[in-house]
Amino acid sequence: MGLETCLGDKYGDGLIVTSLEKAINWSRKSSLWPCSFGLACCALEMIDVALSPYDLSRFGMEVFRPSPRQADLMIVAGTVTKKMLPVVLRIYEQMANPKWVIAMGACASSGGIFRSYAVVQGIDQYLPVDMYIPGCPPRPEALIDGILKLHDKIMQEKPLHSKLSNPTTGCC
């Protein structure tokens, strides 16, 4: 998808006219920095998308960030136990705003086959999940499809309206 398709109309030699919201959303979706949290077999499929056959770098996501303070996308891949839940929540809290969450696999989405008191039955009970990727484990193509759908969701956001409508978050 070309820049003028995402942002607006193109006039003449290199002149693109768009709204500030579309430009902000385009820059956000084009530079998602994932902070991976691989806990089980789904993590291997998540690692696979960074390899050359799938080439996640074409979406501006070359490197999985080692620090949550450098990331704005958390991919929860695998089984989350109640013992690991505080770590997942702490990493989420340390991520930069705005931030998004992908629940990758059946275990992250619903606890998978593990109906146990020790396993979280869906990370969405604790974190706001933006995209669910089904499967056990899901294929790398499914993760890429989920990322593309997250791009579409980000392009529909209204970043300026939320700041202007809520006087406590505005500046000045």
C-alpha positions, 0 to 999 in steps of 0.5 A, a space after each residue: 500500500 503506497 504512502 498516498 493510499 494511506 495518507 490521502 491525495 497526491 498532488 504534483 511532484 511529491 506533494 501529499 495532502 493529509 490530516 494530522 491524524 492520518 499522518 500520526 497513525 501512519 507513522 505509528 503503524 509503520 514503526 511498531 516495535 515489538 516487545 516479545 514475551 515468548 513463553 512456550 511453543 508459540 514463541 518459536 513461531 513468533 521468532 520465525 516471522 523475523 527470519 528471511 522467508 517471512 521478513 517482518 522487517 518489511 513492516 518496520 519491525 526488524 528487531 524485537 526490542 530487549 527492553 519494554 521501554 523501547 517497545 510499543 507492541 507486546 506479543 504474548 506468545 504461549 501459556 501464561 501461568 499465574 507465577 509469570 503474570 506479574 512479570 507480564 503486567 510489569 513489562 506492559 506497564 513499562 512500555 511506551 504509550 500508545 501500546 498494543 497487545 497481541 495474544 498469540 495462540 490458544 494458550 494466551 487467548 484462552 488458556 488452551 488445553 491447560 484447564 488448571 488453577 495455575 494457568 491464566 485462562 486468557 491474558 485479556 482478563 489482565 491486559 487490553 488485547 487488541 488482536 487475537 491470533 488463533 491456533 496451537 501454535 499459529 503459523 507465522 503467516 497468521 501472526 503476519 496477518 494479525 499484525 496487518 489487521 492491527 495496522 488497519 486498527 491503528 489507522 482507524 484510531 483518533 489520537 487527537 480526539 482523545 487528547 482534546 476531549 479529555 481536559 485532564 490529558 491535554 497540555 497547557 
